[in-house]
């Protein structure tokens, strides 16, 4: 009797009136429509304002193709680098205890606290013509700032935390028991990582890669500082959109922007599929796990 009454009191304390729930849901839906759905619809509406012919003509321009190609190249270089660095950092932070661990964690979070514009300025001060290494780079005819290497470096910097920060809490929650058991059974470090750690972190790793790729393709601030805005050479898709819009070529600007929006939608679809697969995997693991036998009960002695 007391259990039922306490459960009813707990349910009453956590259940809001109907008007409160509907009001909160309505506010959330209105907010999503105004700040997510409506701007996305405006991008495609403006891109197709003069028809599909003008839309595809804007995408066929050599400068647009150069921007698309440079964006894909930058992401293709930055994401694998961050994959390696992120897994290594997460492995060190989550699996080992060492001096400077808190400092390493702070360095991983540094790109989140530094403005992307400041991040790009750092590379200009280091590798620019008047920077620390500028004279040496000029003497050896090496171009970093206002060239593809600078764009890649800036993109790697701003996207570094995504994979590491996705894996660190996951690895910490999993602990070291399985890795220690594998080492005791004679597995090498690489075998332990490949057959034990990697299967356990695969969903978090894929999720982090998707977020990292999305940020790499859409980065503007840091890339804008180090690119030099050279049309057909150092303009990525976000920078090309800005140039076209400033030149009052709104249809062309929104046409290229629609490609970025499509990439974002594809990223959301892949993210949803991965989350669904992860949930199915967790359910399958829970269903196949052997049930623990209940401890035997002994009748109490009357004495």
Secondary structure as UniProt FT lines:
FT   HELIX           2..14
FT   HELIX           18..32
FT   HELIX           33..37
FT   HELIX           38..47
FT   TURN            48..50
FT   HELIX           51..59
FT   HELIX           62..95
FT   TURN            99..100
FT   HELIX           101..113
FT   HELIX           116..127
FT   TURN            129..130
FT   TURN            132..133
FT   HELIX           134..139
FT   TURN            140..141
FT   TURN            145..146
FT   HELIX           148..174
FT   HELIX           177..184
FT   TURN            185..186
FT   HELIX           189..192
FT   HELIX           193..197
FT   HELIX           198..218
FT   HELIX           221..227
FT   TURN            231..234
FT   HELIX           237..246
FT   TURN            247..248
FT   HELIX           250..288
//
